[in-house]
């Protein structure tokens, strides 16, 4: 009985030590993520901007462009909240793609809309 009790105490101590180690690792990771969030957001923006820039316009409808714009705006809102940083690059990519689409549909490049 004493051996079983000692084994249970040792197991509980090991579990507590493991839980303490995990909590420390989570605190460390949380701090690293907090410090790197602007960098993470900048990298994510750049990748999405590349996708937007490479999107084929020939087959896109106005509704599809509106869906892309809405999704991109939602993504920007999330990223800005995460990183407390503006989405200048992503906004510029979306604006450029919208201008190209507008010109393709018969608008003037310098015209405001």
N, C-alpha and C positions, 0 to 999 in steps of 0.2 A: 504494500500500500504506500509506503514511504517512497519507494522508487518511482511509482506511478505519479505521485504528487510532485516529486522533484522533476520528472520528465515534463509534466504539464506546466510547471513554473518555467522551465528552460524554454519550452515551446512558446509560452506567452511572452517571455523576454525577447526571444528571437523575432517574434511577430511585431512586437513594439519597436524593436530596433529597425526592422525593415520598413515599418510604417513611417518612422521618423526620417529614415533615409529618403523614402519616396517623397515625403512632404518637402524636404530640403531641395530635392531635385526639381519639384514642381515650382517652388519659389524661385529657384535659379532660372528655370525656363521662362517663367512669367516675367521676370526682370529683363531677360534677354529679348523676349518678344516685345516688351514695352519700349525698350531702347531702339529696337530695329524696325518698329512699325512704319516709320516714314519711308525707310529704304525698301521695305517689303511692298508698300503701296506704290512707290515709284516704279519698281520692277513690274508689278502686276499691271499698272497703267500702260507701260510701254508695250507689254505683250498684247494686251487687248487692242491698243492703238494699231499695232501691226496687223492684227486680224481685220480690223475695220478698214484699214488702208488697202488690204488685199482683197476685200470682198468684191465679187463681180457685180457690176451695175447693170450689165446688159439685160439680165433676166429679172431684175428686181422691180417690184411694183412699189408705188407710193406707200401702200399699207405695210409692205415688208420693211421699207426704210423707217417708217414710223415705229414699227415693232423693235427694230434694232436701236433706234434712238431712245425709246422708252426703257428698254432693258439696260442700255448703257447709262442712262441717267440714274436708274435704280442702283446699278453697280457703283457709280461714282458716289452716290449718297452713302452707301455702305462703306466704301473705302475712305471717304472723307471723315466719317464718324470714327472709323477704326484708327486712322493715322493722324487725325486733326490736321490734315494737309489738303490743300486744294488739288483739283484734278485738271490742271492747266493743259497738260499734254493730251489727255484723253478728250477734253473738250475741243481742242484744236483739231484733232483727228476726226472727230465726229462732224465738226463744222466743215472741214475740207471735203469730206465724203458727201455731205449734204449739198455743198456748193456744186460739186461735180454732177451729182444727181440732178440738181435743179437746172444746170446748163444743158444736160443731156435731154431734159424734158422740154427744152425750148426757152428757158429763161436767159437773161443776160448775166454774164459773170460778175459784173460790178454792181448789179442791181441789188438793192436791199430788199429783204422779204421777211 
